[in-house]
């Protein structure tokens, strides 16, 4: 059976981090996690913004870090399962949402690299890639880096990308329900695809 990449996409505070945390407890097969790279870069003071007001260079840094983690996971023969809290879809959505001069050469470069990241990921043939879109939740906790007014902007861009690329994506929807219900959907989906054996009992 092919290695599995389970990737999530969705706006801020849509429950992706919670789902990945719970999956960490439930997957019994050895796996690797591709985490929330933007917050790590922010914590390490490599960048100072991860929202729509980030600069093109800051977004490029985020994109490259996620690309590197994807590359490592997908090219390591010892890794059979990868769980990604963010995806190339997120990189492209945040790039499109930047409040910068969209005609500048640096922005066009970041946009191009984001599109190529998504395109090249979808061309991988030796890995089964399953994408889950997490619908926005009704509860949103704003903090110093997540702005409530950005949620609909990012979500709209993600939905546009899913519509544009959906025919190429192994795409499944996670509605705005509780964590246990979402986990049940994930387990049922992966079982249908032949990967149900990776889970311990829910």
KOLLUMNU-580829 format. One line per field, with one value per residue (C-alpha): x, y, z; chain; residue number from 1. Coordinates in steps of 0.5 Angstrom, whole numbers, plus 500, padded with zeros to 3 digits. Example, Ala and Ser with C-alpha at 12.3 -4.5 7.8 and 13.67 -1.06 7.14 Angstrom:
BEGIN
xx: c(525:527);
yy: c(491:498);
zz: c(516:514);
kette: c(A:A);
nr: c(1:2);
REM end
This chain:
BEGIN
xx: c(500:502:505:499:499:493:493:488:486:481:481:484:481:477:480:485:490:485:484:492:493:487:490:497:493:489:494:498:502:509:508:510:507:508:506:503:510:508:507:514:517:513:515:523:522:524:518:513:506:502:496:494:498:504:509:511:517:514:509:515:519:512:511:519:519:512:515:521:517:513:519:523:516:515:522:523:522:522:515:509:504:505:499:500:496:497:497:500:492:493:500:496:490:494:499:492:490:496:494:500:501:499:503:510:515:516:509:508:514:511:504:508:512:505:502:508:508:501:502:508:505:499:503:506:505:508:504:496:494:488:485:480:477:475:469:470:467:462:467:473:478:482:489:495:496:489:484:477:476:481:477:472:477:482:476:473:480:481:474:476:482:478:474:479:483:478:478:485:484:482:478:473:469:469:463:462:461:464:471:469:464:470:474:469:468:476:476:471:474:481:477:474:480:484:487:483:488:492:487:487:479:476);
yy: c(500:507:512:516:524:527:534:539:546:551:558:561:557:552:546:544:544:540:535:534:533:528:524:524:520:515:513:507:506:510:517:524:531:537:542:550:552:560:560:557:562:567:565:564:572:570:573:578:577:571:574:578:584:580:582:578:576:574:569:567:564:561:558:555:552:548:546:544:540:537:535:531:527:525:523:519:512:510:515:511:516:524:529:536:541:546:545:548:550:554:558:560:562:567:569:571:575:579:586:589:591:585:588:588:583:580:579:575:571:569:567:563:559:558:555:551:548:546:544:539:536:534:531:526:519:515:517:517:525:526:533:535:542:544:549:555:554:558:560:564:566:572:573:577:574:571:577:575:580:575:569:570:573:566:562:565:564:557:555:559:554:548:550:551:545:540:535:534:533:527:532:531:536:536:540:545:539:537:534:527:527:530:524:519:522:522:515:513:516:513:506:507:508:502:506:504:500:506:507:505:505:511);
zz: c(500:498:504:506:507:511:510:513:510:513:516:522:528:524:529:525:531:535:530:529:536:537:531:534:540:535:530:532:526:526:523:522:524:519:524:524:521:521:529:530:525:529:536:534:531:524:522:526:522:519:518:511:513:513:508:501:504:511:507:502:509:511:504:504:511:509:503:506:511:506:502:508:509:502:501:507:505:513:513:512:514:515:518:516:520:514:506:500:499:505:503:496:500:505:499:495:501:503:503:499:492:487:481:485:482:489:490:483:485:492:488:483:488:492:486:484:491:490:483:485:491:487:482:487:485:490:496:497:499:502:504:509:509:516:515:520:527:530:536:535:539:537:539:538:531:529:527:527:520:517:517:512:507:508:508:501:498:500:497:491:491:492:487:482:484:486:481:482:490:494:498:503:508:515:517:523:528:535:535:536:530:525:528:526:519:518:520:516:510:511:512:505:502:505:511:517:520:522:527:534:537:537);
kette: c(A:A:A:A:A:A:A:A:A:A:A:A:A:A:A:A:A:A:A:A:A:A:A:A:A:A:A:A:A:A:A:A:A:A:A:A:A:A:A:A:A:A:A:A:A:A:A:A:A:A:A:A:A:A:A:A:A:A:A:A:A:A:A:A:A:A:A:A:A:A:A:A:A:A:A:A:A:A:A:A:A:A:A:A:A:A:A:A:A:A:A:A:A:A:A:A:A:A:A:A:A:A:A:A:A:A:A:A:A:A:A:A:A:A:A:A:A:A:A:A:A:A:A:A:A:A:A:A:A:A:A:A:A:A:A:A:A:A:A:A:A:A:A:A:A:A:A:A:A:A:A:A:A:A:A:A:A:A:A:A:A:A:A:A:A:A:A:A:A:A:A:A:A:A:A:A:A:A:A:A:A:A:A:A:A:A:A:A:A:A:A:A:A:A:A:A:A:A:A:A:A:A);
nr: c(1:2:3:4:5:6:7:8:9:10:11:12:13:14:15:16:17:18:19:20:21:22:23:24:25:26:27:28:29:30:31:32:33:34:35:36:37:38:39:40:41:42:43:44:45:46:47:48:49:50:51:52:53:54:55:56:57:58:59:60:61:62:63:64:65:66:67:68:69:70:71:72:73:74:75:76:77:78:79:80:81:82:83:84:85:86:87:88:89:90:91:92:93:94:95:96:97:98:99:100:101:102:103:104:105:106:107:108:109:110:111:112:113:114:115:116:117:118:119:120:121:122:123:124:125:126:127:128:129:130:131:132:133:134:135:136:137:138:139:140:141:142:143:144:145:146:147:148:149:150:151:152:153:154:155:156:157:158:159:160:161:162:163:164:165:166:167:168:169:170:171:172:173:174:175:176:177:178:179:180:181:182:183:184:185:186:187:188:189:190:191:192:193:194:195:196:197:198:199:200:201:202);
REM end
